[in-house]
Amino acid sequence: METKRTDNEALIKGIKIMRITVILMFLGPTLFYVGLSNPDKPLYIPILITAAIICILAIYIAFKGLKTIMDRMKKKTIETYKKPDVNLLP
């Protein structure tokens, strides 16, 4: 009988994606603050555009990481409740 275990590779992949998300979630607003505190500098607009792109990317990558983790849990749940392939007739 096969034991029920979580696919560690998929879980680790999802956690790695979520670590990248956390970094981007701090980097984006920090760049917004830096950009908005210096409106007279020549890099004002490029910093704001970069910050906006990083914030949008953080949201996208967060959904991607959560989807990776949840897909593995969903697959595990489906495998748990799957009927066994037992043929009782000879």
N, C-alpha and C positions, 0 to 999 in steps of 0.2 A: 504494500500500500504506500502510495506516495504522500509525503507530508506536505501540508499547505504552508508555503513560505512566500514572503514578499520577494519580488524580483529586485535584488539590491542594486543592480546596475541601472535600472530605470529610475529607482528612487534616488540614487546618487546623482544621476543626470539632472533630475528635477531640482534637487537641492543646489547643485552648481548653478543652474539657471537662476534660481532665486537669489543666490549670493550676488550675481551680477546685477540683478534688479535692485537690490538694496544699495549697492554702490551708486548706481545711476539715479536712484531716488534721492540721494543726498547731494550728488554732484549737480543735477539740474537746478534745483532751487538755489543752491549756493551760487551758481553762475548767474541766475536771475538777480540775486541780491547784489552781486558785484557789478553786473551790467547796469542795473537801475541806480546804483549809488554813484555812478560816474557818467552822467549823461553828456558831459562836455568833452569826453575823450573820443578819439577817432575810431576806436573799436567798439563803440556803444552798440550799434546795430548788429554787427557780426556776433558779439557775445550774446545778445538777446536771442538771435536766431538759433545759435548753437544750443543755448539753454532750452529753448522750446523743443528743438529736435530731440535732445537728451531726455526731456520729460516725457514726450510722446513715446520714445523708444523704451523707456522704463515701464510704462504702462503695458505696451505690447509684449515685452519680454516677461513681465509678471504673469500675464494671461497665458503665455506659452508655457512657462514653468509650472503653473498650477494645472494646466491641461495635461502636461506630461505626468504629473503625480496622480491626478484624478483618473486618467485613462488606465494607469496601472492598477489602481484600486478597483475600478470598474471591471477590469479584466479578471482580477482576483475574485471579485464577487460573483461574476458569471461562472467562473470555473468552480467555485464552491457549490453553487446550486445546480450545476449541470447534472443531468441524470446519467448514471453509470451505463456504459455500453456492455450490458450483460445479456447474453442470449440464453434463455432458460430452456429453449427447445433444442433437442439434438439435431 
